[in-house]
């Protein structure tokens, strides 16, 4: 499942993911669905959001308006 960060996971002007959104993402992952974050942000700015959502255990990030990706998140590090 692809999820945009700005205006979808977080409100504009903040980097906070709401508790209901975190629970929804966690429930999706628990069902075996792979979650991919999509963002205009550079990777270094997207990684903390992936951590906040606990996607460091497995997920993908498409960063820099899709110029960088997919980056697989695993164990708190990113791999290509």
TAQUIGI-V457522 format. One record per residue. N is the residue number from 0. PHI is phi in radians with two decimals (NA if undefined). Layout:
<<N | PHI> <N | PHI>>
This chain:
<<0 | NA> <1 | -1.63> <2 | -2.33> <3 | -1.30> <4 | -1.48> <5 | -1.17> <6 | 1.36> <7 | -2.06> <8 | -1.38> <9 | -2.24> <10 | -1.38> <11 | -1.01> <12 | 1.51> <13 | -2.42> <14 | -2.05> <15 | -1.75> <16 | -1.68> <17 | -1.17> <18 | -1.03> <19 | -1.08> <20 | -1.20> <21 | -1.05> <22 | -1.13> <23 | -1.13> <24 | -1.13> <25 | -1.07> <26 | -1.13> <27 | -1.14> <28 | -1.10> <29 | -1.08> <30 | -1.45> <31 | 1.60> <32 | -1.48> <33 | -1.41> <34 | -1.84> <35 | -2.14> <36 | -1.51> <37 | -2.12> <38 | -2.72> <39 | -1.43> <40 | -1.16> <41 | -1.21> <42 | -0.94> <43 | -1.05> <44 | -1.52> <45 | -1.51> <46 | -1.03> <47 | -1.09> <48 | -1.23> <49 | -1.07> <50 | -1.10> <51 | -1.03> <52 | -1.54> <53 | 1.09> <54 | -1.44> <55 | -1.12> <56 | -1.50> <57 | 2.57> <58 | 3.12> <59 | -2.35> <60 | -2.26> <61 | -1.90> <62 | -1.97> <63 | 0.94> <64 | 1.01> <65 | 1.53> <66 | -1.21> <67 | -2.13> <68 | 2.69> <69 | -1.36> <70 | -1.92> <71 | -1.47> <72 | -1.71> <73 | -2.72> <74 | 1.02> <75 | 1.46> <76 | -2.17> <77 | -1.95> <78 | -2.33> <79 | -1.95>>
